[in-house]
C-alpha cells in the first residue's frame, strides 16, 4: 500500500518515485513475466506492463512459445514511470498494445499521452 495523491492504494511506485524505485518494480515484473504471451496492467500497472513488454521485445524479440508478445492496458497512468525509463517520445514503445480508456476518467489526458508513446496501439473508449 502506497499513499499517493489520490489516497492510500496499491501502487508499483510512489507518485514521486526515483529511478531506483521504478527500476526495482520493472525488474520484479520482468522476472515474473518471462514465460507469458500477454502482459496486463491497470492504471500505474499499465505503464509498468508496457515497459516490461517492450523490454522483452528489445531483448528476445518478444517471442513466447512461437507467438508474439502483446500488452493489454486499462486506464493507463504513470507517465512519470515511462519518462524515468527513457520512453519520452511518441511511438517509443514498440510492443503492440490493446488499450481501454474511460471517456470520463480524470487521468484521461495522461492516458492519451501514454497511448501516443505506443507505436501500434489499438484503443477503445468506454
Backbone as JSON Lines, residues from 0, in Angstrom:
{"i":0,"aa":"X","n":[0.86,-1.17,0.0],"ca":[0.0,0.0,0.0],"c":[0.9,1.24,0.0]}
{"i":1,"aa":"X","n":[0.58,2.16,-0.88],"ca":[1.34,3.4,-1.01],"c":[0.37,4.57,-0.88]}
{"i":2,"aa":"X","n":[0.8,5.61,-0.19],"ca":[-0.02,6.81,-0.1],"c":[0.39,7.71,-1.26]}
{"i":3,"aa":"X","n":[-0.48,7.81,-2.25],"ca":[-0.25,8.68,-3.39],"c":[-1.22,9.85,-3.31]}
{"i":4,"aa":"X","n":[-1.19,10.71,-4.3],"ca":[-2.01,11.93,-4.27],"c":[-3.5,11.63,-4.16]}
{"i":5,"aa":"X","n":[-3.92,10.48,-4.66],"ca":[-5.35,10.14,-4.61],"c":[-5.71,9.32,-3.37]}
{"i":6,"aa":"X","n":[-4.75,9.13,-2.47],"ca":[-5.03,8.41,-1.23],"c":[-4.3,7.08,-1.17]}
{"i":7,"aa":"X","n":[-4.57,6.3,-0.12],"ca":[-3.88,5.01,0.01],"c":[-4.4,4.01,-1.02]}
{"i":8,"aa":"X","n":[-3.5,3.36,-1.69],"ca":[-3.88,2.37,-2.7],"c":[-2.66,1.51,-3.01]}
{"i":9,"aa":"X","n":[-2.88,0.42,-3.74],"ca":[-1.74,-0.35,-4.2],"c":[-1.11,0.41,-5.35]}
{"i":10,"aa":"X","n":[0.18,0.54,-5.31],"ca":[0.91,1.21,-6.39],"c":[2.25,0.52,-6.57]}
{"i":11,"aa":"X","n":[2.71,0.45,-7.79],"ca":[4.03,-0.13,-8.05],"c":[5.12,0.78,-7.54]}
{"i":12,"aa":"X","n":[4.9,2.09,-7.67],"ca":[5.87,3.08,-7.19],"c":[5.1,4.29,-6.66]}
{"i":13,"aa":"X","n":[5.7,5.07,-5.76],"ca":[5.03,6.28,-5.29],"c":[4.96,7.34,-6.39]}
{"i":14,"aa":"X","n":[4.09,8.34,-6.21],"ca":[3.94,9.42,-7.18],"c":[5.28,10.09,-7.51]}
{"i":15,"aa":"X","n":[6.1,10.28,-6.52],"ca":[7.4,10.93,-6.72],"c":[8.51,9.89,-6.68]}
{"i":16,"aa":"X","n":[8.35,8.85,-7.47],"ca":[9.29,7.74,-7.49],"c":[10.64,8.16,-8.05]}
{"i":17,"aa":"X","n":[11.67,7.57,-7.5],"ca":[13.02,7.76,-8.04],"c":[13.24,6.75,-9.16]}
{"i":18,"aa":"X","n":[14.28,6.96,-9.93],"ca":[14.62,5.98,-10.98],"c":[14.87,4.61,-10.35]}
{"i":19,"aa":"X","n":[15.45,4.6,-9.17],"ca":[15.7,3.34,-8.46],"c":[14.4,2.63,-8.13]}
{"i":20,"aa":"X","n":[13.39,3.37,-7.66],"ca":[12.07,2.77,-7.37],"c":[11.48,2.14,-8.62]}
{"i":21,"aa":"X","n":[11.55,2.86,-9.73],"ca":[10.96,2.39,-10.98],"c":[11.71,1.15,-11.49]}
{"i":22,"aa":"X","n":[13.02,1.18,-11.45],"ca":[13.8,0.03,-11.92],"c":[13.58,-1.2,-11.04]}
{"i":23,"aa":"X","n":[13.39,-1.0,-9.76],"ca":[13.11,-2.12,-8.86],"c":[11.78,-2.79,-9.24]}
{"i":24,"aa":"X","n":[10.75,-1.98,-9.49],"ca":[9.44,-2.53,-9.89],"c":[9.56,-3.21,-11.26]}
{"i":25,"aa":"X","n":[10.26,-2.57,-12.19],"ca":[10.43,-3.13,-13.53],"c":[11.14,-4.48,-13.47]}
{"i":26,"aa":"X","n":[12.22,-4.56,-12.71],"ca":[12.97,-5.81,-12.6],"c":[12.13,-6.93,-12.0]}
{"i":27,"aa":"X","n":[11.32,-6.59,-11.0],"ca":[10.45,-7.59,-10.37],"c":[9.47,-8.18,-11.39]}
{"i":28,"aa":"X","n":[8.83,-7.3,-12.18],"ca":[7.84,-7.76,-13.15],"c":[8.52,-8.45,-14.34]}
{"i":29,"aa":"X","n":[9.69,-7.98,-14.74],"ca":[10.42,-8.65,-15.82],"c":[10.67,-10.12,-15.48]}
{"i":30,"aa":"X","n":[11.12,-10.37,-14.26],"ca":[11.39,-11.76,-13.84],"c":[10.12,-12.6,-13.8]}
{"i":31,"aa":"X","n":[9.02,-11.98,-13.39],"ca":[7.76,-12.72,-13.24],"c":[7.06,-13.0,-14.56]}
{"i":32,"aa":"X","n":[7.49,-12.34,-15.63],"ca":[6.77,-12.45,-16.9],"c":[7.61,-13.08,-18.02]}
{"i":33,"aa":"X","n":[8.61,-13.82,-17.65],"ca":[9.5,-14.41,-18.66],"c":[8.78,-15.35,-19.62]}
{"i":34,"aa":"X","n":[7.77,-16.07,-19.16],"ca":[7.13,-17.1,-19.98],"c":[5.66,-16.82,-20.26]}
{"i":35,"aa":"X","n":[5.32,-15.58,-20.5],"ca":[3.93,-15.23,-20.76],"c":[3.77,-14.71,-22.18]}
{"i":36,"aa":"X","n":[2.54,-14.75,-22.68],"ca":[2.23,-14.24,-24.02],"c":[1.62,-12.85,-23.97]}
{"i":37,"aa":"X","n":[0.91,-12.55,-22.88],"ca":[0.23,-11.27,-22.74],"c":[0.52,-10.71,-21.35]}
{"i":38,"aa":"X","n":[0.81,-9.43,-21.31],"ca":[1.02,-8.75,-20.03],"c":[-0.12,-7.75,-19.87]}
{"i":39,"aa":"X","n":[-0.82,-7.8,-18.74],"ca":[-1.97,-6.95,-18.46],"c":[-1.59,-5.95,-17.37]}
{"i":40,"aa":"X","n":[-2.04,-4.72,-17.52],"ca":[-1.81,-3.73,-16.48],"c":[-2.96,-2.75,-16.38]}
{"i":41,"aa":"X","n":[-3.26,-2.33,-15.16],"ca":[-4.31,-1.34,-14.9],"c":[-3.67,-0.13,-14.23]}
{"i":42,"aa":"X","n":[-4.03,1.06,-14.69],"ca":[-3.57,2.31,-14.13],"c":[-2.04,2.37,-14.17]}
{"i":43,"aa":"X","n":[-1.41,2.57,-13.04],"ca":[0.05,2.63,-12.98],"c":[0.67,1.31,-13.45]}
{"i":44,"aa":"X","n":[-0.03,0.21,-13.2],"ca":[0.45,-1.1,-13.65],"c":[0.49,-1.19,-15.17]}
{"i":45,"aa":"X","n":[-0.3,-0.39,-15.87],"ca":[-0.27,-0.39,-17.33],"c":[1.05,0.19,-17.84]}
{"i":46,"aa":"X","n":[1.54,1.24,-17.18],"ca":[2.84,1.81,-17.58],"c":[3.95,0.79,-17.33]}
{"i":47,"aa":"X","n":[3.89,0.11,-16.19],"ca":[4.88,-0.95,-15.91],"c":[4.75,-2.06,-16.94]}
{"i":48,"aa":"X","n":[3.53,-2.48,-17.25],"ca":[3.31,-3.56,-18.21],"c":[3.86,-3.19,-19.59]}
{"i":49,"aa":"X","n":[3.62,-1.97,-20.04],"ca":[4.15,-1.53,-21.33],"c":[5.68,-1.56,-21.35]}
{"i":50,"aa":"X","n":[6.29,-1.04,-20.29],"ca":[7.75,-1.02,-20.23],"c":[8.33,-2.43,-20.18]}
{"i":51,"aa":"X","n":[7.7,-3.31,-19.4],"ca":[8.16,-4.7,-19.29],"c":[8.03,-5.41,-20.64]}
{"i":52,"aa":"X","n":[6.87,-5.27,-21.28],"ca":[6.67,-5.92,-22.57],"c":[7.67,-5.4,-23.59]}
{"i":53,"aa":"X","n":[7.91,-4.1,-23.58],"ca":[8.88,-3.53,-24.52],"c":[10.29,-4.03,-24.23]}
{"i":54,"aa":"X","n":[10.64,-4.17,-22.97],"ca":[11.97,-4.71,-22.62],"c":[12.12,-6.15,-23.13]}
{"i":55,"aa":"X","n":[11.07,-6.96,-22.97],"ca":[11.12,-8.32,-23.5],"c":[11.33,-8.3,-25.02]}
{"i":56,"aa":"X","n":[10.64,-7.42,-25.71],"ca":[10.78,-7.32,-27.17],"c":[12.22,-6.92,-27.54]}
{"i":57,"aa":"X","n":[12.76,-5.97,-26.82],"ca":[14.12,-5.49,-27.11],"c":[15.17,-6.58,-26.88]}
{"i":58,"aa":"X","n":[14.95,-7.43,-25.87],"ca":[15.98,-8.41,-25.51],"c":[15.83,-9.76,-26.18]}
{"i":59,"aa":"X","n":[14.62,-10.16,-26.5],"ca":[14.47,-11.5,-27.09],"c":[13.49,-11.54,-28.26]}
{"i":60,"aa":"X","n":[13.24,-10.39,-28.83],"ca":[12.34,-10.36,-29.98],"c":[10.88,-10.46,-29.61]}
{"i":61,"aa":"X","n":[10.57,-10.53,-28.32],"ca":[9.18,-10.56,-27.88],"c":[8.45,-11.84,-28.22]}
{"i":62,"aa":"X","n":[9.17,-12.91,-28.43],"ca":[8.54,-14.17,-28.82],"c":[8.31,-15.04,-27.59]}
{"i":63,"aa":"X","n":[7.14,-15.63,-27.51],"ca":[6.79,-16.55,-26.43],"c":[6.12,-17.75,-27.05]}
{"i":64,"aa":"X","n":[6.71,-18.9,-26.94],"ca":[6.13,-20.14,-27.45],"c":[5.71,-19.98,-28.91]}
{"i":65,"aa":"X","n":[6.54,-19.29,-29.71],"ca":[6.27,-19.13,-31.12],"c":[5.25,-18.06,-31.46]}
{"i":66,"aa":"X","n":[4.78,-17.33,-30.45],"ca":[3.79,-16.27,-30.68],"c":[4.39,-14.92,-30.25]}
{"i":67,"aa":"X","n":[3.83,-13.85,-30.78],"ca":[4.29,-12.52,-30.4],"c":[3.75,-12.14,-29.03]}
{"i":68,"aa":"X","n":[4.52,-11.36,-28.31],"ca":[4.11,-10.83,-27.01],"c":[3.23,-9.61,-27.24]}
{"i":69,"aa":"X","n":[2.21,-9.45,-26.42],"ca":[1.32,-8.29,-26.52],"c":[1.04,-7.75,-25.12]}
{"i":70,"aa":"X","n":[0.48,-6.57,-25.07],"ca":[0.17,-5.92,-23.8],"c":[-1.27,-5.42,-23.83]}
{"i":71,"aa":"X","n":[-1.99,-5.61,-22.72],"ca":[-3.34,-5.09,-22.55],"c":[-3.3,-4.08,-21.41]}
{"i":72,"aa":"X","n":[-3.75,-2.87,-21.68],"ca":[-3.7,-1.8,-20.69],"c":[-5.1,-1.23,-20.48]}
{"i":73,"aa":"X","n":[-5.48,-1.07,-19.23],"ca":[-6.76,-0.46,-18.89],"c":[-6.49,0.82,-18.11]}
{"i":74,"aa":"X","n":[-7.0,1.92,-18.63],"ca":[-6.85,3.24,-17.99],"c":[-5.41,3.51,-17.57]}
{"i":75,"aa":"X","n":[-4.47,3.51,-18.53],"ca":[-3.07,3.69,-18.16],"c":[-2.79,5.04,-17.5]}
{"i":76,"aa":"X","n":[-1.96,5.01,-16.49],"ca":[-1.47,6.2,-15.8],"c":[-0.01,5.94,-15.46]}
{"i":77,"aa":"X","n":[0.65,6.92,-14.9],"ca":[2.05,6.71,-14.53],"c":[3.02,7.16,-15.61]}
{"i":78,"aa":"X","n":[2.71,8.3,-16.24],"ca":[3.59,8.83,-17.28],"c":[5.01,9.03,-16.74]}
{"i":79,"aa":"X","n":[5.12,9.4,-15.46],"ca":[6.44,9.6,-14.86],"c":[7.27,8.31,-14.85]}
{"i":80,"aa":"X","n":[6.59,7.17,-14.82],"ca":[7.29,5.88,-14.88],"c":[7.96,5.73,-16.24]}
{"i":81,"aa":"X","n":[7.2,5.96,-17.3],"ca":[7.76,5.85,-18.64],"c":[8.85,6.89,-18.88]}
{"i":82,"aa":"X","n":[8.65,8.11,-18.36],"ca":[9.68,9.14,-18.5],"c":[11.0,8.7,-17.85]}
{"i":83,"aa":"X","n":[10.92,8.14,-16.67],"ca":[12.15,7.76,-15.96],"c":[12.87,6.59,-16.62]}
{"i":84,"aa":"X","n":[12.15,5.83,-17.45],"ca":[12.76,4.71,-18.17],"c":[13.22,5.1,-19.57]}
{"i":85,"aa":"X","n":[13.03,6.36,-19.94],"ca":[13.5,6.83,-21.24],"c":[12.5,6.71,-22.37]}
{"i":86,"aa":"X","n":[11.25,6.38,-22.07],"ca":[10.2,6.32,-23.09],"c":[9.57,7.7,-23.19]}
{"i":87,"aa":"X","n":[10.32,8.65,-23.73],"ca":[9.88,10.05,-23.74],"c":[9.27,10.51,-25.04]}
{"i":88,"aa":"X","n":[9.43,9.73,-26.1],"ca":[8.99,10.17,-27.42],"c":[7.75,9.42,-27.89]}
{"i":89,"aa":"X","n":[7.01,10.06,-28.78],"ca":[5.89,9.37,-29.42],"c":[6.4,8.13,-30.14]}
{"i":90,"aa":"X","n":[5.64,7.08,-30.06],"ca":[5.94,5.81,-30.73],"c":[7.21,5.13,-30.22]}
{"i":91,"aa":"X","n":[7.67,5.44,-29.01],"ca":[8.91,4.84,-28.5],"c":[8.69,3.46,-27.9]}
{"i":92,"aa":"X","n":[7.44,3.06,-27.67],"ca":[7.14,1.72,-27.15],"c":[6.73,0.86,-28.34]}
{"i":93,"aa":"X","n":[7.53,-0.16,-28.62],"ca":[7.35,-0.93,-29.86],"c":[6.39,-2.11,-29.75]}
{"i":94,"aa":"X","n":[6.04,-2.52,-28.55],"ca":[5.17,-3.69,-28.39],"c":[3.73,-3.34,-28.75]}
{"i":95,"aa":"X","n":[3.02,-4.22,-29.47],"ca":[1.6,-3.96,-29.76],"c":[0.8,-3.93,-28.45]}
{"i":96,"aa":"X","n":[-0.12,-2.99,-28.35],"ca":[-0.9,-2.86,-27.12],"c":[-2.37,-2.58,-27.43]}
{"i":97,"aa":"X","n":[-3.24,-3.26,-26.7],"ca":[-4.68,-3.0,-26.7],"c":[-4.95,-2.16,-25.47]}
{"i":98,"aa":"X","n":[-5.5,-0.97,-25.66],"ca":[-5.68,-0.02,-24.57],"c":[-7.15,0.34,-24.44]}
{"i":99,"aa":"X","n":[-7.66,0.22,-23.22],"ca":[-9.04,0.6,-22.92],"c":[-8.99,1.86,-22.06]}
{"i":100,"aa":"X","n":[-9.68,2.9,-22.52],"ca":[-9.69,4.18,-21.81],"c":[-11.1,4.54,-21.4]}
{"i":101,"aa":"X","n":[-11.22,5.18,-20.26],"ca":[-12.5,5.71,-19.81],"c":[-12.69,7.11,-20.34]}
{"i":102,"aa":"X","n":[-13.8,7.39,-20.98],"ca":[-14.01,8.71,-21.56],"c":[-14.13,9.8,-20.5]}
{"i":103,"aa":"X","n":[-14.52,9.43,-19.29],"ca":[-14.67,10.41,-18.21],"c":[-13.65,10.2,-17.1]}
{"i":104,"aa":"X","n":[-12.62,9.44,-17.37],"ca":[-11.56,9.17,-16.39],"c":[-10.78,10.46,-16.14]}
{"i":105,"aa":"X","n":[-10.59,10.87,-14.87],"ca":[-9.81,12.09,-14.61],"c":[-8.36,11.99,-15.09]}
{"i":106,"aa":"X","n":[-7.86,10.77,-15.31],"ca":[-6.5,10.58,-15.8],"c":[-6.44,10.44,-17.32]}
{"i":107,"aa":"X","n":[-7.55,10.7,-18.03],"ca":[-7.6,10.51,-19.48],"c":[-6.51,11.28,-20.22]}
{"i":108,"aa":"X","n":[-6.22,12.55,-19.88],"ca":[-5.13,13.24,-20.58],"c":[-3.78,12.52,-20.43]}
{"i":109,"aa":"X","n":[-3.53,11.99,-19.25],"ca":[-2.29,11.22,-19.04],"c":[-2.34,9.92,-19.83]}
{"i":110,"aa":"X","n":[-3.49,9.27,-19.86],"ca":[-3.65,8.04,-20.64],"c":[-3.42,8.31,-22.12]}
{"i":111,"aa":"X","n":[-3.95,9.42,-22.62],"ca":[-3.75,9.77,-24.03],"c":[-2.27,10.01,-24.33]}
{"i":112,"aa":"X","n":[-1.55,10.63,-23.4],"ca":[-0.11,10.87,-23.59],"c":[0.66,9.54,-23.62]}
{"i":113,"aa":"X","n":[0.22,8.58,-22.81],"ca":[0.86,7.26,-22.81],"c":[0.57,6.55,-24.13]}
{"i":114,"aa":"X","n":[-0.67,6.61,-24.59],"ca":[-1.03,5.97,-25.86],"c":[-0.19,6.55,-27.01]}
{"i":115,"aa":"X","n":[0.1,7.85,-26.98],"ca":[0.91,8.47,-28.04],"c":[2.31,7.87,-28.1]}
{"i":116,"aa":"X","n":[2.77,7.28,-27.02],"ca":[4.12,6.69,-26.99],"c":[4.16,5.26,-27.5]}
{"i":117,"aa":"X","n":[2.99,4.69,-27.79],"ca":[2.91,3.31,-28.27],"c":[2.89,3.32,-29.79]}
{"i":118,"aa":"X","n":[3.79,2.57,-30.41],"ca":[3.88,2.55,-31.87],"c":[2.65,1.92,-32.52]}
{"i":119,"aa":"X","n":[2.1,0.86,-31.9],"ca":[0.98,0.15,-32.51],"c":[-0.16,-0.02,-31.5]}
{"i":120,"aa":"X","n":[-0.82,1.07,-31.12],"ca":[-1.92,0.92,-30.17],"c":[-3.24,0.58,-30.86]}
{"i":121,"aa":"X","n":[-4.06,-0.16,-30.18],"ca":[-5.44,-0.38,-30.57],"c":[-6.25,0.16,-29.4]}
{"i":122,"aa":"X","n":[-6.92,1.27,-29.59],"ca":[-7.56,2.0,-28.49],"c":[-9.07,1.87,-28.57]}
{"i":123,"aa":"X","n":[-9.68,1.6,-27.43],"ca":[-11.14,1.56,-27.3],"c":[-11.55,2.41,-26.1]}
{"i":124,"aa":"X","n":[-12.6,3.18,-26.29],"ca":[-13.12,4.03,-25.21],"c":[-14.39,3.43,-24.64]}
{"i":125,"aa":"X","n":[-14.56,3.57,-23.35],"ca":[-15.78,3.09,-22.72],"c":[-16.32,4.14,-21.77]}
